Amino acid sequence: MRAFALAIVSVWALAAEAEPVDDLLEVLGSDALIEVIRDELLDYGEEVGEAMLSDGGGAAWSDILERLYDTELMQARLRSTMQESFGDTEIAPLIGFYETEQGQRIVQAELDARRYLLTEGAQEEAEAACLEPPERKEALLEFAEVNDILERNVAGTLNSDLAFYHGLVDGGVFEMSEGEVLDEVQGRLPEIRVSLESWLSGYLCASLGSLPEGDLAAYTAFSQTEEGHALNNAIFDGFGALYDDLSYAIGLAVSVQMLGEDL
């Protein structure tokens, strides 16, 4: 497992000196969000083990997942990529928006929704709860369109799937050309889109659907500003890089485990 351990370490840089992006991540509640995402990824990792390893990989696989999804390394990867994405963008207006009571209500609502959606049946309940009134549904759709949420999540999922297959191939368990990998991943596009449409609908309903009307309108208007666009780009860039790295690492880890089982 030494090669796998080195692969995990090599994809992340250590945290640098404090910068404005650190203050932004603090008001965005990124520490708590990373914890929730870790829980999501642990569930996903167990599903991968059940699907691809004998007896789900057992205790050894659970140990690998615990080490792989290290919150400090995840936070460092998110931070470094967001910092790069912002470039010369002024971050102070972003901090100013999110540190208000309204901004913190939005942050907490989004965090609570991620936690809520980890429970069985939560997605369907959330969607059903915000079908009415029609004006609220239209407002949520506007927010999603302004931030290009569906298309960017579809693209991010495709990239993560590609990274997973690259890990499997580099680990030696599969022999596939790049063209074959692309065909395999692109063949799942319709399934990915349907799944994401459902999850995002539940997420938006659970998070923003319960906000006061003025909060959602302000959030949408903020998203349309230059700084709001920059933040949206930085968030997708940051989490995209994080998920790509983790997807590659788990693919590599599965490959190593599968080869070990064959010895």
C-alpha positions in Angstrom: 0.0 0.0 0.0 3.0 2.3 0.0 2.4 3.5 -3.5 -1.2 4.3 -2.7 -0.2 6.3 0.4 2.3 8.3 -1.7 -0.5 9.0 -4.3 -2.7 10.4 -1.6 -0.1 12.8 -0.3 1.1 13.9 -3.7 -2.2 15.4 -4.8 -2.5 18.0 -2.1 -0.3 20.9 -0.9 -0.1 21.8 2.8 -2.0 24.9 4.0 -0.2 28.2 3.4 -0.2 31.4 5.4 -3.5 33.0 6.2 -5.0 34.9 3.3 -8.4 36.6 2.6 -9.6 33.3 1.2 -9.2 31.8 4.6 -11.6 34.4 6.1 -14.0 33.7 3.3 -13.9 29.9 3.9 -14.5 30.6 7.6 -17.7 32.6 6.9 -18.8 30.0 4.4 -18.6 27.3 7.1 -16.2 25.2 5.1 -14.9 23.2 8.0 -18.4 21.9 8.8 -19.2 21.4 5.1 -16.1 19.3 4.6 -17.2 17.1 7.5 -20.5 16.5 5.9 -18.9 15.8 2.5 -16.6 13.4 4.2 -19.6 11.5 5.5 -21.1 11.5 2.0 -17.8 10.2 0.6 -17.4 7.5 3.2 -20.9 6.2 2.2 -19.9 6.3 -1.4 -16.6 4.5 -0.7 -18.4 1.7 1.1 -20.7 1.3 -1.9 -17.7 1.0 -4.2 -16.2 -1.6 -1.9 -19.5 -3.6 -1.9 -19.6 -3.5 -5.7 -16.0 -4.2 -6.5 -14.3 -6.0 -3.6 -14.8 -9.4 -1.9 -16.9 -9.0 1.3 -16.9 -5.3 0.6 -13.2 -5.0 1.3 -13.6 -5.6 5.0 -11.8 -3.7 7.7 -8.8 -3.0 5.5 -11.0 -1.1 3.0 -12.7 0.9 5.8 -9.3 1.9 7.1 -8.2 3.0 3.7 -11.4 5.2 3.4 -10.8 6.7 6.8 -7.3 7.7 5.8 -8.2 8.9 2.3 -10.9 11.3 3.4 -8.7 13.4 5.6 -10.6 16.6 6.4 -7.4 18.7 6.8 -6.1 17.6 3.4 -9.5 18.1 1.8 -9.7 21.6 3.2 -6.1 22.4 2.0 -6.9 21.2 -1.5 -10.2 23.2 -1.6 -8.4 26.3 -0.3 -5.5 26.2 -2.7 -7.6 25.8 -5.8 -10.1 28.5 -4.8 -7.2 30.9 -4.1 -5.9 30.2 -7.6 -9.3 30.5 -9.2 -10.0 33.9 -7.6 -6.9 35.5 -9.1 -7.2 39.3 -8.7 -10.8 39.2 -7.6 -11.5 41.3 -4.5 -12.7 38.9 -1.8 -13.7 41.5 0.8 -17.2 42.0 -0.8 -17.8 38.2 -0.6 -16.9 38.1 3.1 -19.1 41.2 3.6 -22.1 39.4 2.2 -21.7 36.1 4.0 -20.8 37.5 7.4 -24.2 39.3 7.7 -27.1 37.6 9.5 -28.7 37.0 6.1 -25.6 35.5 4.7 -25.2 33.2 7.7 -28.8 32.1 7.4 -28.0 31.0 3.9 -24.8 29.2 4.9 -26.6 27.4 7.7 -29.5 26.4 5.5 -27.2 24.9 2.9 -25.2 23.0 5.5 -28.4 21.7 7.2 -29.7 20.5 3.8 -26.5 18.5 3.1 -26.9 16.8 6.5 -30.6 16.2 6.0 -30.1 14.6 2.6 -27.9 11.9 4.2 -31.0 10.5 5.8 -33.1 7.9 3.9 -36.2 9.4 2.1 -35.1 13.0 2.7 -34.7 13.9 -1.0 -38.3 12.9 -1.9 -39.6 14.7 1.2 -37.7 17.9 0.4 -38.9 18.0 -3.2 -42.6 17.4 -2.2 -42.4 20.1 0.4 -41.5 23.0 -2.0 -43.7 22.3 -5.0 -46.0 25.0 -3.7 -46.4 27.9 -4.1 -45.4 28.0 -7.7 -43.5 31.3 -7.2 -41.1 29.6 -4.8 -40.3 26.9 -7.4 -39.8 29.5 -10.0 -37.4 31.4 -7.7 -35.4 28.3 -7.1 -35.2 27.5 -10.8 -34.0 31.1 -11.4 -31.2 30.6 -8.8 -30.2 27.3 -10.4 -30.0 28.9 -13.8 -28.1 32.0 -12.7 -25.4 29.7 -11.2 -25.5 27.1 -14.0 -25.8 24.5 -11.2 -27.0 21.5 -13.2 -24.6 21.7 -16.1 -21.6 22.4 -13.9 -22.5 19.5 -11.7 -22.9 17.2 -14.7 -19.5 18.3 -16.0 -17.9 17.8 -12.6 -19.4 14.3 -12.2 -18.1 13.3 -15.6 -14.6 14.5 -14.7 -14.7 12.7 -11.4 -15.8 9.5 -13.1 -12.9 9.9 -15.6 -10.5 10.3 -12.7 -11.9 7.1 -11.0 -11.3 5.1 -14.2 -7.8 6.6 -14.6 -7.1 5.4 -11.1 -8.3 1.9 -11.9 -6.2 1.8 -15.1 -3.1 3.2 -13.5 -3.4 0.7 -10.6 -3.2 -2.1 -13.1 -6.6 -3.8 -12.6 -8.1 -2.7 -15.9 -6.6 -2.3 -19.4 -8.5 0.4 -21.2 -7.4 3.0 -23.7 -8.3 6.7 -23.1 -10.9 6.4 -25.8 -12.5 3.4 -24.1 -12.5 5.2 -20.8 -14.2 8.3 -22.4 -16.8 6.1 -24.1 -17.6 4.3 -20.8 -18.0 7.5 -18.9 -19.9 9.4 -21.6 -22.3 6.4 -22.0 -23.5 7.2 -18.4 -24.3 10.8 -19.2 -28.1 10.3 -19.4 -28.1 8.4 -16.1 -25.9 11.0 -14.5 -28.1 13.9 -15.6 -31.3 12.3 -14.3 -29.7 11.5 -11.0 -28.3 15.0 -10.5 -31.6 16.7 -11.5 -33.3 14.7 -8.8 -30.6 15.3 -6.1 -30.2 19.0 -6.9 -34.0 19.5 -6.8 -34.1 18.0 -3.4 -31.1 20.0 -2.2 -32.4 23.3 -3.4 -35.8 22.7 -1.9 -34.2 21.6 1.4 -31.8 24.5 1.6 -33.1 27.5 -0.1 -36.8 26.5 -0.2 -37.3 27.3 3.5 -35.5 30.7 3.4 -37.4 33.9 3.8 -38.4 35.2 0.4 -36.1 38.2 0.7 -33.1 36.0 1.5 -33.5 33.9 -1.7 -34.0 37.1 -3.8 -30.9 38.7 -2.3 -28.9 35.5 -2.8 -29.9 35.3 -6.5 -29.1 39.0 -7.0 -25.7 38.5 -5.3 -24.9 35.5 -7.6 -25.3 37.8 -10.6 -22.6 40.3 -9.5 -19.1 40.0 -10.7 -17.9 38.9 -7.3 -20.8 36.3 -7.1 -19.8 34.9 -10.5 -16.1 34.7 -9.3 -17.2 32.8 -6.1 -19.3 30.4 -8.1 -16.4 29.7 -10.4 -14.0 29.3 -7.4 -16.4 26.9 -5.6 -16.8 24.7 -8.7 -13.1 24.8 -9.4 -12.2 24.0 -5.8 -14.6 21.1 -5.2 -14.0 19.9 -8.8 -10.3 19.5 -8.1 -11.0 17.9 -4.7 -13.4 15.3 -6.1 -11.2 14.6 -9.0 -8.2 13.9 -6.7 -10.3 11.7 -4.4 -11.9 9.8 -7.3 -8.5 9.0 -8.7 -7.2 7.9 -5.3 -10.2 5.7 -4.6 -9.9 4.1 -8.1 -6.2 3.5 -7.5 -7.0 2.0 -4.0 -9.7 -0.3 -5.4 -7.2 -1.5 -8.1 -4.5 -2.2 -5.5 -7.0 -4.1 -3.3 -8.4 -6.1 -6.2 -4.9 -7.1 -7.3 -4.1 -8.2 -3.7 -7.1 -10.4 -3.7 -5.9 -12.2 -6.8 -2.5 -13.0 -5.3 
